[in-house]
């Protein structure tokens, strides 16, 4: 990488240093506020802001579980986001395989329609979807409204357009010679998908899974309408700290950090895949 | 992009297919296997199609239908009994002499300004950071992880932290501006009044620029290094290399990136909702919040749906116009 024929000029290095330092500050200040405030005693966050806590305490991390039923919200979010991710990846892999390997009438319509759903304002189909779920429940007894199942269905569909689009690009980058070799060996199309295409597309699939999980973990609008006390997810449940008369900011920050750690850690661990997946797939 | 690559590859697939299907060891391929073969792509697409129908397409059609009805709280239990209103909901939405129309126009204007501003900033910061980090230096991996953190944080956690920082009396922003720098004597409000627009823009940029960074960073890896080496040997400076090699190579991805960023910012509900709660101040009243209020707070879903449909039409026109304009721009650039 550093074997460029000419070293970059000094002015470039200066500009780079200044820009990246300022940007790091902009990015990290809120993270610092979140971490330091979560370790402050209550009187520190109820008065003037201070950069350094008067004393460190971990009690907010214990109190958060009692102020609101955080453990239940956590389990709900894990179940909903986990199931939505697994199902979304499976559905997207099948769809992308069909589009990238077959020629059939309606293909163009499918890809254009799926992509254009990205344009829909969520607010347009929030109420209709709510009505559909209620009516399905009344007609068949399958409770979608207020259940985790309904939320899983919703979120898995939300991440589908981007996932399918990205996997189409990724699958297209896998040489067809591999498919043909598998066909000569007697593999049917489905066996080819599982033995050849999926193993070769792991970075793309991981990238899609990360995206689907994050989409489901952070969604607020639909979760606020479609859940009840027992099925509430974290992003809605956390508002419980803020609607009390006194806002326990140290607990809000501790809870925010607690729900962020699994996602951020997972994201940063898998970001290499994400870049690799995007490089080979979507941005090609 | 993805679709184009796949279309280019299709002829190869076509020549391969007959050899496979009609190969000698598959001679007794009956009509049933042929049928199965033709049906397979549809079978693979079926789950995706069903889900899209259930969650995206049918609700959208119902939303469009509802925009022609008088759908108030009296009809919400049995909404098919709601009387038809024709275009009345639309008339109310765009009537600029009445408060409803005025508010909608204001929030439309606010959303447009915010989207253009935020998308421009996100693209600029993301691209600059990606270009600066194209070449290796010590700590690049760590810096990349730091930069991606705002994007990785769950929206709620990120935005509530900003809401805390923007508190008037014990927020960090006013502490720096008033107590430490002494720029003003009066502690300004950030989540009320005119400043709320600035607060919203800052949060939107902070949260979204890493996505631009991520995409541009990935796209840069597809530019062959030999191009830069050849340009350097020919005496091109770093500025010229960026202008002549990097930017043209990024054009196709920028085209989609800017559109996606625009649509996301335009339709964003989470950020203003968490930052301001149910009632956003007028200078930061984004259109999705405005429609949410019109539907769920005043219980007038017909008008809310009409506004959503207008919004969708606007986005359709913008997207189509944008894609056409950038396509033409590219063709003339090639000539």
Boltz contact constraints between the chains, C-beta under 6 A:
constraints:
  - contact:
      token1: [A, 1]
      token2: [B, 135]
      max_distance: 6.0
  - contact:
      token1: [A, 1]
      token2: [B, 136]
      max_distance: 6.0
  - contact:
      token1: [A, 2]
      token2: [B, 136]
      max_distance: 6.0
  - contact:
      token1: [A, 5]
      token2: [B, 229]
      max_distance: 6.0
  - contact:
      token1: [A, 5]
      token2: [B, 232]
      max_distance: 6.0
  - contact:
      token1: [A, 6]
      token2: [B, 232]
      max_distance: 6.0
  - contact:
      token1: [A, 8]
      token2: [B, 238]
      max_distance: 6.0
  - contact:
      token1: [A, 12]
      token2: [B, 238]
      max_distance: 6.0
  - contact:
      token1: [A, 16]
      token2: [B, 132]
      max_distance: 6.0
  - contact:
      token1: [A, 27]
      token2: [B, 146]
      max_distance: 6.0
  - contact:
      token1: [A, 27]
      token2: [B, 150]
      max_distance: 6.0
  - contact:
      token1: [A, 30]
      token2: [B, 161]
      max_distance: 6.0
  - contact:
      token1: [A, 33]
      token2: [B, 165]
      max_distance: 6.0
  - contact:
      token1: [A, 33]
      token2: [B, 172]
      max_distance: 6.0
  - contact:
      token1: [A, 34]
      token2: [B, 161]
      max_distance: 6.0
  - contact:
      token1: [A, 47]
      token2: [B, 170]
      max_distance: 6.0
  - contact:
      token1: [A, 48]
      token2: [B, 170]
      max_distance: 6.0
  - contact:
      token1: [A, 49]
      token2: [B, 170]
      max_distance: 6.0
  - contact:
      token1: [A, 49]
      token2: [B, 172]
      max_distance: 6.0
  - contact:
      token1: [A, 49]
      token2: [B, 175]
      max_distance: 6.0
  - contact:
      token1: [A, 91]
      token2: [B, 47]
      max_distance: 6.0
  - contact:
      token1: [A, 91]
      token2: [B, 48]
      max_distance: 6.0
  - contact:
      token1: [A, 94]
      token2: [B, 44]
      max_distance: 6.0
  - contact:
      token1: [A, 95]
      token2: [B, 45]
      max_distance: 6.0
  - contact:
      token1: [A, 95]
      token2: [B, 48]
      max_distance: 6.0
  - contact:
      token1: [A, 97]
      token2: [B, 44]
      max_distance: 6.0
  - contact:
      token1: [A, 98]
      token2: [B, 41]
      max_distance: 6.0
  - contact:
      token1: [A, 98]
      token2: [B, 44]
      max_distance: 6.0
  - contact:
      token1: [A, 98]
      token2: [B, 45]
      max_distance: 6.0
  - contact:
      token1: [A, 100]
      token2: [B, 6]
      max_distance: 6.0
  - contact:
      token1: [A, 102]
      token2: [B, 41]
      max_distance: 6.0
  - contact:
      token1: [A, 104]
      token2: [B, 41]
      max_distance: 6.0
  - contact:
      token1: [A, 117]
      token2: [B, 56]
      max_distance: 6.0
  - contact:
      token1: [A, 119]
      token2: [B, 263]
      max_distance: 6.0
  - contact:
      token1: [A, 119]
      token2: [B, 315]
      max_distance: 6.0
  - contact:
      token1: [A, 121]
      token2: [B, 267]
      max_distance: 6.0
  - contact:
      token1: [A, 121]
      token2: [B, 288]
      max_distance: 6.0
  - contact:
      token1: [A, 121]
      token2: [B, 308]
      max_distance: 6.0
  - contact:
      token1: [A, 121]
      token2: [B, 311]
      max_distance: 6.0
  - contact:
      token1: [A, 123]
      token2: [B, 288]
      max_distance: 6.0
  - contact:
      token1: [A, 123]
      token2: [B, 291]
      max_distance: 6.0
  - contact:
      token1: [A, 123]
      token2: [B, 292]
      max_distance: 6.0
  - contact:
      token1: [A, 123]
      token2: [B, 308]
      max_distance: 6.0
  - contact:
      token1: [A, 124]
      token2: [B, 63]
      max_distance: 6.0
  - contact:
      token1: [A, 124]
      token2: [B, 308]
      max_distance: 6.0
  - contact:
      token1: [A, 125]
      token2: [B, 59]
      max_distance: 6.0
  - contact:
      token1: [A, 125]
      token2: [B, 60]
      max_distance: 6.0
  - contact:
      token1: [A, 125]
      token2: [B, 63]
      max_distance: 6.0
  - contact:
      token1: [A, 127]
      token2: [B, 301]
      max_distance: 6.0
  - contact:
      token1: [A, 128]
      token2: [B, 59]
      max_distance: 6.0
  - contact:
      token1: [A, 128]
      token2: [B, 62]
      max_distance: 6.0
  - contact:
      token1: [A, 128]
      token2: [B, 63]
      max_distance: 6.0
  - contact:
      token1: [A, 129]
      token2: [B, 59]
      max_distance: 6.0
  - contact:
      token1: [A, 154]
      token2: [B, 55]
      max_distance: 6.0
  - contact:
      token1: [A, 157]
      token2: [B, 51]
      max_distance: 6.0
  - contact:
      token1: [A, 157]
      token2: [B, 55]
      max_distance: 6.0
  - contact:
      token1: [A, 165]
      token2: [B, 2]
      max_distance: 6.0
  - contact:
      token1: [A, 168]
      token2: [B, 2]
      max_distance: 6.0
  - contact:
      token1: [A, 168]
      token2: [B, 6]
      max_distance: 6.0
  - contact:
      token1: [A, 169]
      token2: [B, 2]
      max_distance: 6.0
  - contact:
      token1: [A, 172]
      token2: [B, 5]
      max_distance: 6.0
  - contact:
      token1: [A, 172]
      token2: [B, 6]
      max_distance: 6.0
  - contact:
      token1: [A, 172]
      token2: [B, 9]
      max_distance: 6.0
  - contact:
      token1: [A, 176]
      token2: [B, 12]
      max_distance: 6.0
  - contact:
      token1: [A, 180]
      token2: [B, 16]
      max_distance: 6.0
  - contact:
      token1: [A, 183]
      token2: [B, 20]
      max_distance: 6.0
  - contact:
      token1: [A, 189]
      token2: [B, 40]
      max_distance: 6.0
  - contact:
      token1: [A, 217]
      token2: [B, 154]
      max_distance: 6.0
  - contact:
      token1: [A, 218]
      token2: [B, 154]
      max_distance: 6.0
  - contact:
      token1: [A, 218]
      token2: [B, 155]
      max_distance: 6.0
  - contact:
      token1: [A, 220]
      token2: [B, 270]
      max_distance: 6.0
  - contact:
      token1: [A, 221]
      token2: [B, 269]
      max_distance: 6.0
  - contact:
      token1: [A, 235]
      token2: [B, 156]
      max_distance: 6.0
  - contact:
      token1: [A, 238]
      token2: [B, 156]
      max_distance: 6.0
  - contact:
      token1: [A, 249]
      token2: [B, 164]
      max_distance: 6.0
  - contact:
      token1: [A, 256]
      token2: [B, 157]
      max_distance: 6.0
  - contact:
      token1: [A, 256]
      token2: [B, 160]
      max_distance: 6.0
  - contact:
      token1: [A, 259]
      token2: [B, 154]
      max_distance: 6.0
  - contact:
      token1: [A, 259]
      token2: [B, 157]
      max_distance: 6.0
  - contact:
      token1: [A, 260]
      token2: [B, 153]
      max_distance: 6.0
  - contact:
      token1: [A, 260]
      token2: [B, 154]
      max_distance: 6.0
  - contact:
      token1: [A, 260]
      token2: [B, 157]
      max_distance: 6.0
  - contact:
      token1: [A, 263]
      token2: [B, 154]
      max_distance: 6.0
  - contact:
      token1: [A, 264]
      token2: [B, 152]
      max_distance: 6.0
  - contact:
      token1: [A, 267]
      token2: [B, 152]
      max_distance: 6.0
  - contact:
      token1: [A, 268]
      token2: [B, 145]
      max_distance: 6.0
  - contact:
      token1: [A, 271]
      token2: [B, 148]
      max_distance: 6.0
  - contact:
      token1: [A, 275]
      token2: [B, 218]
      max_distance: 6.0
  - contact:
      token1: [A, 278]
      token2: [B, 218]
      max_distance: 6.0
  - contact:
      token1: [A, 279]
      token2: [B, 218]
      max_distance: 6.0
  - contact:
      token1: [A, 279]
      token2: [B, 221]
      max_distance: 6.0
  - contact:
      token1: [A, 283]
      token2: [B, 218]
      max_distance: 6.0
  - contact:
      token1: [A, 283]
      token2: [B, 219]
      max_distance: 6.0
  - contact:
      token1: [A, 283]
      token2: [B, 253]
      max_distance: 6.0
  - contact:
      token1: [A, 284]
      token2: [B, 5]
      max_distance: 6.0
